[in-house]
């Protein structure tokens, strides 16, 4: 409750505000209703011309009540007059309302909502290709509505740590009944077969894309879902923007990794990238490999990695499946980012490691198996049963067992001590049972190697006991000498 109250106070200003010179009205929480317009999530996966909008046009004053009026429906007027009516409806939708008071200007809010529904239907029906001037006006109206201040996240007011979004109720945009329809209008415009890319890219330019990316930090998951779908469709339709979009997402990741470790939309951006990576041509460009090394692998380091790990793991696996030679780079990167004291993260990493090893070939496996199994050995002997159990589950994967069998002479000596300690002293019965099975598997693979490892382990234990006895004897002599004085 305290977080909700604080969110009604000061607001952070998106970078897009300074660019557009737009000062939207104060936002606060209020009753939220959703319309029946649903986003269609059909897929997962140069210099731009200057924006033609004038900054002064984007400053919107509160509407006088008399200016918001019901206009006729498109079907009720001649075809020749529909473009003019389309423009008038756009102008109505440029007015914004204060949703903090649900009883204020109720009639005008409903007129705008109904007008937005009609605009969406008009674009979706393809009943008339809108003129270039009206396309410009439509994008201007969309900019006025969606490019706005975002409310502060809870930590900005309270200084709280990053929390699980399932435990902390997200802030829901109070103007969503209007905002959702504006996003739907933009989506329909982008995907429409009537939209000429050469014309549309004058308005959906680099500046527009950057402002869309700024909005991914919205706490409202419904808004991020629309943004994800729209940006993905823009990437697919506007080929000229593709390098810029990838670079801009890269910059967001860099800021998140090295500066803030706070951003609401990392998961959605990774979902978009999952589809993009899936479409990479081979041989893979050096730019894409650098993106893997400099952005995706370091995304394992921030504390809130669990919030987006599923999408991150998908992207990483896509890279390895596209180019199996990257497996060594990925596995070494995971080992270098391995958490030290966070057991939940270790379990996530082990799951991702299994997926990567599934796509790993023998040559790449051999390059990284020593550091990899040194880390796995540490996980096997972890006192946290979930970490040890998840590490032992790797031996349930036939492909991984095949790779281990081919290189058992290197791998078994690395992990043998961890297996023996588990059998002797691990407190969890499930871990003990799984360890016995893995130990038996190695014995059946190569009895001679197993016996050699057992002999070396026994010698090591004997040397350790001998050292301990010498140390104890030295302390006893020191204690006797001290008493003699």
Secondary structure, DSSP 8 states (H G I E B T S, - for coil): -HHHHHHTS-EE--HHHHHHT--------------S------------------GGGG------GGG------GGGS-GGGHHHHHHHHHHHHT----TTSTTTTHHHHHHHHHHHHHHHHHHHHTSS---HHHHHHHHHHHHHHHS--EE--HHHHH------TTTS-----TTHHHHHHHHHHHHHHHH-TT--HHHHTTTS-HHHHHHHHHGGG-S-HHHHHHHHHHHHHHHHH-GGGHHHHHHHHHHHHHHIIIII---TTHHHHHHHHHHHHHT--SS--HHHHHHIIIIIGGGGTSGGGGGTHHHHHHHHHHHHHH-GGGHHHHHHHHHHT--SS-HHHHHHHHHHHHHHHHT--HHHHHHHHHHHHHHHHHHHT-SSHHHHHHHHGGGG-HHHHHHHHHTHHHHHHHHHHHHHHHHHH-S-HHHHHHHHHHHHHHHHH-HHHHHHHHHHHHHHHHHHHHHHHHHHHHHHHHHHHHHH-
